């Protein structure tokens, strides 16, 4: 066990090194760039034996990973915001061609106007592309999640791509001690990729192909079935990770002091840490509140959310992005998951931290207070209720 | 008896879905004969998506990867990186894309692959329009040609702009090998494929790929039309190795372009002046090639006794050979 002081981006790169990725596609974009810079150093020094392909766009970055994965290589790339949006077409290809891969995404606001702050609009708008989505809250969790993601996506029953996100700057450029497992231990957890690729030299095969309505629906259904197997498989993979590496990741929805709570706030990413502290403060002053971190957004953990809802009167959902014409994306999913259950809790959509706006303990205290007094569905744009901060940031 | 230079092995099967007389089908067949079975072909959305036949069948005797229309260059970079990482160094990595997928929407990806020095072969099969979608103009459509988006009606006289010079663009990236190929000259075709197969680094083929329904001619005329294209200087055959240009099909006298143009419905509206213009362009193209060939291969200076032999000239970079820097 070695502690290294790493940024979230450093944790992504360390995890890719420990996973012994064979092909890396690199294209810069703020705030992702330090990931591919770190990997360039590792490859140049010989510390990581990988093909490092310096592509001319994010679109090509994903195609390099797709084609390399199709031939059987373990691949890694990372991007943010506009870069992820440029990849959109190929995100569908990756799930449709069943090319397992892991993509680091530093969540960043989408233009216009230009903004490089933390915001989940980039990944949320890719939720229907057939990718597994993880939203870690710490640099340690980034490293652990990337390693478990490789094991998960390469499982023959899954064979889907996964993105492991980090909040821009709050994780990507913030340093903290990270327990980096030794390579031999990781090797036992994550053996080399089973290169039983469809595309092999000397083998007559076609990956992709075209079909009429007769076969097309069958292929789509296979992707859906693989997605349905993700959460049970994740449980196995995380148990194995805990056994080998000694850290428990907690599955797709990690509750905190939710027992006997009147109100529970669901969070994604770094606001989870702040929310936990606020829950402790409010509990100590007698308020019965809890929180739950939504670690996995795709596939959406419907059962876990229903389980949580059984004992809670009010659920708030804190989204760091907005779906125009609807609610916050996570809030919509939570409402949908709870439809039809007996005596469901109220669900309130809160939007906070848009475009990198800081979400501090006071902000979350306001969210909890609103949640405890009202069952209004929202959405509430919390950032707009703190005009002082606008001046400070402007 | 003459030795047969074209391998007997077929790696493209009958039962494919190409139209009768399809140039791209001939191109794939000859290409795979020259490359052999240890080949993976990456194919974007194009006629060949369909020609290869729908799931669960395939018309190719090698592995085929479908890719998005604009991503062929990146796809072969990824295949090569994986092949190198997995110890499959002897794998022939090939991209096989149409003119739209290469010279239009795929140009960035092609440029990236060439600039990175990807060890792979990129083939642009040029049927001079978006044929799979039903004959819309591409940047590779010849000037004046009829397509569904460059109609001939009233004042409109087909495509206004000249054909994009993809070879000039490719040569500006200094590939190790680039050549023009025409299935109507199968020995020349396969010889270039075999030559490219032995090279390391980025390689590019510009393949003449006639299209009977899109160009509006009878499907039994494909081979004859291809011969005319080269003999008339419309599509001269040459290769460029490390910047050195060499013409591989030499003509003492170019055939008139009129015969080539008259054979195709897409040029039927051409006035004698328009035919004359194409004639002049063919002449200029041919003269330019001859000049570039001479510039790339200067006559060797005789060594003077007692003096060290003059050192070989370094191969000119492609830009210099083109005279377009």
Interface residues (C-beta under 8 A of the other chain):
Chain A: X22 X23 X25 X50 X51 X53 X54 X55 X56 X57 X59 X60 X61 X63 X64 X65 X66 X67 X68 X69 X70 X71 X72 X73 X75 X89 X90 X93 X97 X195 X199 X200 X201 X202 X203 X204 X205 X206 X207 X208 X209 X210 X211 X212 X215
Chain B: X37 X38 X39 X40 X42 X49 X50 X52 X54 X55 X56 X58 X60 X61 X62 X63 X64 X65 X66 X67 X68 X70 X71 X73 X74 X75 X76 X77 X78 X79 X81 X82 X83 X84 X85 X86 X88 X90 X91 X108 X109 X111 X112 X115 X116
